[in-house]
Amino acid sequence: MKWFFASLFILLGAFLFSVTIDDMGILGYMIKILIGVGCFYIAGYIVNGKKKKN
């Protein structure tokens, strides 16, 4: 289940990282890139989480 959520964050991050909108300006562009990279880090954190011990 965690791989499913991680893949959603990876897809969202890749979309935000690669989309180009000319009307956003430089600040909007930087915020979009930072959110895209943040989604990659969240996906890595989800996948890298510790397993539960029974």
N, C-alpha and C positions, 0 to 999 in steps of 0.2 A: 504494500500500500504506500510505503514511503517513496518508492521509486516512481509511482504514479504522480504524486505531488511534486517530486523533484523534476520530473520531465515536463510538467506544466509550467513550473518556474523557469526552466531552461528555454522552453518555447516562447514564453512571454518575454524573457530577457533578450533572446535573439531577435524577436520582432522589434522591441523597443530600440535595440542597439543598431539595427540595420535600416529602420524606417527613416526616410528623409523628407522633411517638410520645410520648405523654404521660408514660410511666414512666421516661424517660431522665434527667430532671432537667436543671438548667441547664448543668452541665458537659458532659454527654453531648450536649446540644443544640448547644453551641458547637463541640465536637469534630466533630460531624456536618457542621455548616455549613463549618468550615474544611477538612475533607476534600473536600467538594463543590466549594468554590472552588479548592482545589488541583488537582482533576481538570481544571477549566477551564484553569488555567494550564499544566498538563502537555500538554493538547491543543493549546493555542496554541504551545507550544514545539516540539511534533512537527511541526505544519504549517509553522511559520516557520523550520525548520531549513535550513541551507545545502545547496545542490545539489552533487552530486559532479561534478568536472570530469574528462572522459575524456582 
